[in-house]
Amino acid sequence: MKKSFASFLIIAATLGVVTNNVFAQADASLVSKFLDTAKSSSDSELGTIASELTGKVQSLSTAAGANSAIASKLDSTLKSLTGGADSAALTSAFKLASVAKLTPDQLGLAKQVGNLASAFVVQKNFASLEGAQGDVATIVNSLRSGKIKDALPSLKNVAESAKLSDTQKQLITNIADKYAPGLSKASSALDSVKKLPGF
């Protein structure tokens, strides 16, 4: 009996160490707070995207092991999204893929985190944009499934909407620049041409 109890304690201690190592990377309280905030939104789609995002965050966190640069960017992304600092969240999420010495699997997960963070920000900030619901749905679904090319025409349409606030313009420009560098410059050039007399 004593032997089996001792074995149980050893197994329990080992499992405790494994569990602690898994969650040592992504701050579990940040994950939980972000999920709670997203699920309390009137937009149920945000809760769904948030669940997918935190799943990838935890997968990347586990795969990264002791990589503190990844842990820091993951925590920063979640903290910013929870606090409504969407632009800062995108900056952290996009920098994940540039962390040094990522394995191909880690790089793939980092890109998925970036895509899902972008999908979350687009859904949160543009779902109610008048006349753009179809484009917003296309962007969100394309980013969630990793089919970036499918999102580009819709990204362009939303970026060119005359109904955007300054904050929305900045967010959609950041996302467009990430997935289609030069798209916002082309749009700005087109806008400048349109302002010329005769156009």
N, C-alpha and C positions, 0 to 999 in steps of 0.2 A: 504494500500500500504506500509506504513512504517513498519507494522508488518511483512509482507511477506519479505521485504528487510532485516529486522533484522534476520528473520529465515534463510534467505539465507546466511547471514554473519556467523551465528553460524554454519551452516552446512559446509560452506567453510572452516572455521577455524578448525573444527573437522577433516575434510578430510585432511587438511594440516598437522595436528598433526600426523594422522595415516600414511600418506605418509612419513613424516620425520622419524618416528620411524622405518618403514620398511627398509629404506635405511640408517639408522644410523649405521647399523651393517656392511654390505659390502659396502665399499667405491665405490660409483657410478662412480666416475671418473676412478678408477682402472678397474672396470668392462668394462667400455666403451673403455678405452685405450687398454686393453687386446684383446677385440673383434676386434677392428680396426686393431691391429697388426696381429692377426691371419687371418683375412679376406683379408689382403693385401698380404698374402703369395701366392706363385705360386701353392701351394698344396691346392686345394679347400676343401679337407677333413679336414684340420686344422680348417677352419672357422666353419664347421659343428660341429666338436667336441667341439670347443670353445663355441659355442652357447649352446650346451647341458650342458657343464660345468658351464657356468655362470648362467644358469637356476637353477641348483642344488645349486650353491653358494648362490643365492638369496633366494631360498627356505629354506636352512639351516639357513641363516642369519635371516630370518623372524621367523622361528621356535625357534631359540635360544634366541630371545628377547634381554635381557640385558647382555648376557654372553660375557664378553669382551675377554675371552680366545679364543673363537671361532672366534670372529670378527678379532682379531689379526692374527690368523693363516690363515683365509680366505684372508685377505689383503696381508699377506706375500706370500701366494701361488700365487696370481694373479700378484703381483709386480715382483716376481722371474720369473714367466713364461713370462711376458712381456719383462723383461730384459735379457732373455736367460739364466738365472741361473736355469737350469732345475733340477739339483740335489738338490738345496736348496728348490725349489718348491715342489719336492716330499717329502722332509723331513717335511715341514709344512703340506702338505696335509695328510700324513700318521699319523701325530700326532693328527689330528682332532678327530679321533675315540677314543683317550685315554683321552680326556678332561673329567674331573670329572663331575658326576651328569647329564649325558645326558639321556634324555628320550629314549625309544626304537625308536621312530620316528626320533629323532635327530641323534641317532647313525646310523640308516639306511641311512640318508642323508649324514652324514659324510663319510661313507664308499663309497657311490656313488660319492662324490666329489673326494675321493682318487682314485677310479677306473678311473674316467674320466680324472683326471690330469695325471694318468699313461698312459692312451690311447693317450692323446695329446702328451706326451713326446715321446712315442714309435713311433707314426706316424711322428713326426717332425724329429727325429734323426735316424730312421731306414728304412723309406719308400724307400729310394734309395739304401739300402744295397744290393749289387749284390747277386742274387740267393736266397734272403730271403723274397721276396715280399709276397709269400703265407703265410709264418709263421707270418710276420708282420701284414698282414690283419687279420689273425686268432686271434692274440693277441689283436689287437685294437677292433675288433668286440666283442670278448669275454668279455673284460673289460667294454666296453660300455653297454653290456647287463647284466653284473653282473654274467656271467657264468665263474667264475675264473678257475675251473677245466679244461675247454676246452682250456684255454690259456697255461697251464703248459707245454705240450710237445713242443709247438712252442717257448715258452720262453727258454726252454732248448736248442733247436736247434740254436736260435739266439745267446744265451750266449756262445755257443761252436764254433761260427763262427771264422775262422782264420782271417777274414777281418776286424775285429773291431778295431777302434782307442781306445786309452786309455780312452777317455771320454765316448765312447759308452760302453766299458766294465764296467765302473763304474756305468753308468745309468742302464744297463740291470741287473747288479748284485744287485743294490738297489731294483729294481722292483722284481726280482726273489726272493730275500730274504724276501720281504714283503709278497708275495703270496705263496711261497714254501720255508720256512726256511730250510736251509741245502742243497738246490739245488746247490748253488755256491760252497759249501765246497765239495760236492760229485764230481762236475766237476773238481775242483782243484786237488782232490785226484786222479782222473782218469788221469788228465794231468801229474801228477807226476809219476804215474805208467807207462804211455806211454813213458816217457823220460828214463826209466830204460833200460839198454841193454837187448836185446832179446824181447822187446815188440814193 
